[in-house]
Amino acid sequence: MSQPELLNLAHLRAFRLVADTGSATRAASALYRAQSAVTRSVQELETALGAPLFERKPSGMLPTAVGRVVLERCARIFGELEELAQWCAARQARRRALSEGTLPAYLLNTRRLQLFVALARHRHMPSTANAFGISQPAVSSAMRVLESGSGVTLFHRGPRGVLLTAEGETFLLHVRRALNELRHVPDDIAALHGNIQGAVTVGALPLGRTLILPAAIARLSAQHPGVRVVTDESAYELLVAGLRAGDVDFVLGALRENDAASGLGNERLMSEDMVVLARHDHPLAKKHGLSLNDLRDAQWILSRTHSPSRGLLEAQFRRVKLKPPLPTVETADLAVIRGLLLGTDMITALSAQQLHYEIESGQLVILDVPLQHTRRDIGLTLRAQGSPSPAARALIDAIRLAVMDVAPATRVVEGRRAG
């Protein structure tokens, strides 16, 4: 599988210094390089991006509109790498701390960092080498440069492959963030010219993916056909890990509480209560004024222990001095839940939005039993200090509009209680 062609970090570093100093000569002095080398780096970067980055004036070199966009993304790219360099230096007591803004050469090779990320994922030297079309010794050599430069042991090496050390995990987080920021540069430039393009990866939790996300993707695709959307239906913890690293652009679904140290931020879009669902001809479907006591002996389909929705339902039973039901089936998979509800006498407690179409068609009904204090906020989770790509921002805007259409529809469906 071919690897994406990313911009040269060394070229970007030279460009950033020229922008900071207003002169290729002064940038060359700061980098201890020849002026011709710095000029060539900027020219090669301009060729790769297909746009001039500077206006050359007697007063100095001033960034163009495209140059300013690239500089904004550079601030985040190099911010991650500079933080990583400081962390590595702090691990070595005999090394002096790096001065602010210093970036060692071992972190300025884009392909080397890509190889590191790939090896961390594959955990196998030959597979990594094959993915890049290079030899296994070339991969080993690249990793030796990173470990020697950083002074950090990144991998445990064994007969079955390689595994990241604890320090390697921290190193990986910063590198993934930097490379994901780097990936957005061409899309930032395209957006400057009114063209939204690129890929956006959204973490799709159950409360967001039945109605809101499909409606938003349809809206986005109609407006910006050049955008590719990838959905990730992993568990919340895995999605958050991907979000922190920049592999996931944002998460849509039920919101969790985030403390200030989490590095994440929430945006509430709507709220919804849980309801009890059963098939339309279930023995309880025609009964009015059901209580939780009427449901305690039912066969329940519930999410796993300690999940937010499970906790809310169990709290309902405890509030009225009843023992929470033991589930017959534990699952969060809507396809499994749907099949069991339609084919058995099992019941479940969910947001009505999750099985909206089955309720709307009459296949499933909401049992006439009130659930108090089960309201859950639905919204977006993003990195607090991140800057979404243009494609991600466009999808977020489409989600906000989709929520305005979805909220009235869910209220209508919730009003269709059995009995």
Residue pairs with C-beta under 8 A, 6 or more apart in sequence:
1 131
2 133
3 114
3 118
3 131
3 132
4 183
6 110
6 114
6 179
6 182
6 183
7 45
7 48
7 49
7 110
7 182
7 185
8 41
8 44
8 45
8 48
8 110
9 77
9 81
9 107
9 108
9 109
9 110
9 113
9 182
10 41
10 108
10 109
11 41
11 42
11 44
11 45
11 48
12 45
12 70
12 74
12 77
12 78
12 182
13 31
13 78
13 103
13 108
14 27
14 31
14 33
14 37
14 38
14 41
14 42
14 45
15 41
15 42
15 45
15 53
15 67
15 70
15 74
16 71
16 74
16 78
17 26
17 27
17 30
17 31
17 38
18 24
18 27
18 38
18 42
18 54
18 61
19 54
19 61
19 63
19 67
19 71
20 27
21 27
21 30
22 59
22 60
22 61
22 62
23 60
23 61
24 35
24 38
24 39
24 42
24 61
25 35
27 38
28 34
28 35
28 37
28 38
31 38
42 53
42 54
45 53
46 52
46 53
49 66
49 70
49 185
49 186
49 189
51 64
51 66
51 189
52 64
52 66
52 67
53 63
53 64
53 66
53 67
53 70
54 61
54 62
54 63
54 64
54 67
55 61
55 62
55 63
55 64
63 70
63 71
65 192
66 189
66 192
69 188
69 189
69 192
70 185
70 188
70 189
72 188
72 387
73 181
73 182
73 184
73 185
73 188
73 387
76 181
76 386
76 387
77 178
77 181
77 182
78 103
78 178
80 174
80 175
80 177
80 178
80 181
81 103
81 107
81 174
81 178
82 100
82 101
82 102
82 103
83 174
84 107
84 171
84 174
84 175
84 178
85 98
85 102
85 103
85 104
85 107
86 97
86 98
87 170
87 174
88 150
88 151
88 152
88 171
89 95
89 96
89 97
89 98
89 151
90 97
91 151
91 152
91 167
92 151
95 151
98 104
104 149
105 149
106 112
106 145
106 146
106 148
106 149
106 150
107 113
107 149
109 142
109 145
110 179
110 182
111 132
111 142
112 142
112 145
112 146
113 175
113 178
113 179
114 132
114 179
115 128
115 132
115 139
115 142
115 143
116 142
116 143
116 146
116 154
116 171
116 172
116 175
117 172
117 175
117 176
117 179
118 128
118 131
118 132
119 125
119 128
119 139
119 143
119 155
119 162
120 164
120 168
120 172
122 128
122 131
123 161
123 162
123 163
124 161
124 162
125 136
125 139
125 140
125 161
125 162
126 136
128 139
129 135
129 136
129 138
129 139
132 139
143 154
143 155
146 154
146 171
147 153
147 154
150 171
152 165
152 167
152 168
152 171
153 165
153 167
153 168
154 164
154 165
154 167
154 168
154 171
155 162
155 163
155 164
155 165
155 168
156 162
156 163
156 164
156 165
164 172
172 245
173 244
173 245
176 245
176 246
176 247
177 244
177 245
177 246
179 246
180 245
180 246
180 247
181 246
181 387
184 198
184 389
184 390
186 198
187 196
187 197
187 198
187 389
187 390
187 391
188 389
188 390
190 196
190 197
190 198
190 390
191 197
191 390
195 226
196 223
196 224
196 226
196 227
196 390
196 391
196 394
197 224
197 226
197 227
197 390
197 391
198 226
198 227
198 228
198 389
198 390
198 391
199 227
199 228
199 229
199 230
199 391
200 227
200 228
200 229
200 230
200 249
200 389
200 391
200 392
200 394
200 395
201 230
201 231
201 232
201 242
201 247
201 248
201 249
202 213
202 229
202 230
202 231
202 232
202 248
202 249
202 250
202 251
202 252
202 392
202 395
203 232
203 234
203 239
203 240
203 242
203 243
203 248
203 250
203 251
203 252
203 253
203 381
204 213
204 231
204 232
204 233
204 251
204 252
204 253
205 236
205 239
205 251
205 252
205 253
205 254
206 253
206 254
206 332
206 334
206 351
206 354
207 253
207 254
207 272
207 351
207 353
207 354
207 376
207 378
208 252
208 253
208 254
208 378
209 231
209 233
209 252
209 253
210 334
210 353
210 354
210 355
210 356
210 357
211 353
211 356
211 402
211 406
211 409
211 410
212 252
212 269
212 353
212 378
212 399
212 402
212 403
212 406
213 231
213 252
213 399
213 402
215 402
215 405
215 406
216 395
216 398
216 399
216 401
216 402
217 229
217 395
217 398
219 398
219 401
219 402
220 227
220 229
220 394
220 395
220 398
221 227
221 229
223 394
223 398
224 391
224 394
227 391
227 394
227 395
228 391
229 395
232 239
232 242
232 248
234 242
236 251
236 253
236 256
239 248
239 251
240 251
240 264
240 381
242 248
243 249
243 250
243 251
243 264
243 381
243 382
243 383
244 263
244 264
244 383
246 383
246 386
249 382
249 388
249 389
249 391
249 392
249 395
250 380
250 381
250 382
250 388
250 392
250 396
251 380
251 381
251 382
252 379
252 380
252 381
252 399
253 378
254 308
254 309
254 376
254 377
254 378
255 266
255 268
255 376
255 377
255 378
255 379
255 381
256 266
256 308
256 381
258 264
258 265
258 266
258 381
262 384
263 383
263 384
263 385
264 381
264 382
264 383
264 384
265 381
265 382
265 383
265 384
266 377
266 379
266 380
266 381
267 379
267 380
267 381
267 382
268 377
268 378
268 379
269 378
269 379
269 380
269 399
269 400
269 403
270 377
270 378
270 379
270 403
270 406
270 407
271 375
271 376
271 377
271 378
272 351
272 352
272 353
272 375
272 376
272 378
272 410
272 414
273 351
273 371
273 374
273 375
273 376
273 414
274 309
274 312
274 313
274 349
274 350
274 351
274 371
274 374
274 376
275 349
275 350
275 351
275 352
275 366
275 367
275 371
275 414
276 295
276 347
276 348
276 349
276 366
276 367
276 369
276 371
277 341
277 347
277 348
277 349
277 350
277 352
277 355
277 359
277 364
277 365
277 366
277 367
278 284
278 285
278 341
278 345
278 346
278 347
278 364
278 365
278 367
278 418
279 285
279 341
279 342
279 343
279 344
279 345
279 363
279 364
279 365
280 362
280 363
280 364
280 365
280 418
282 345
282 347
282 365
282 367
283 345
284 290
284 294
284 295
284 298
284 347
284 367
284 418
285 365
285 367
285 418
285 419
286 418
286 419
287 294
287 367
287 368
287 418
287 419
288 368
288 419
289 368
289 419
290 367
290 368
290 369
290 419
291 320
291 369
292 316
292 317
292 320
292 322
292 369
293 320
293 322
294 369
295 325
295 347
295 367
295 369
296 317
296 322
296 323
296 325
298 325
298 345
298 346
298 347
299 328
299 344
299 345
299 346
299 347
300 325
300 326
300 327
300 328
300 329
300 346
300 347
300 348
300 349
301 327
301 328
301 329
301 330
301 331
301 336
301 337
301 340
301 341
301 346
301 347
301 348
302 309
302 310
302 313
302 325
302 327
302 329
302 330
302 348
302 349
303 309
303 310
303 330
303 331
303 332
304 310
304 330
304 331
304 332
305 330
307 332
308 376
309 349
309 350
309 376
312 373
312 374
312 376
313 324
313 349
313 371
313 374
314 324
315 373
316 371
316 372
316 373
316 374
317 323
317 324
317 325
318 324
319 372
319 373
328 346
329 336
329 340
329 346
331 337
334 354
334 355
337 348
337 350
337 355
338 355
338 358
340 346
341 347
341 348
341 355
341 358
341 364
342 358
342 363
342 364
347 367
349 371
349 374
351 376
352 359
352 366
352 410
352 413
352 414
353 378
353 406
353 410
353 413
355 364
356 409
356 410
356 413
358 364
359 365
359 366
359 413
359 416
360 413
365 416
365 417
365 418
366 414
366 416
366 417
366 418
367 417
367 418
367 419
368 417
368 418
368 419
380 396
380 399
382 388
388 396
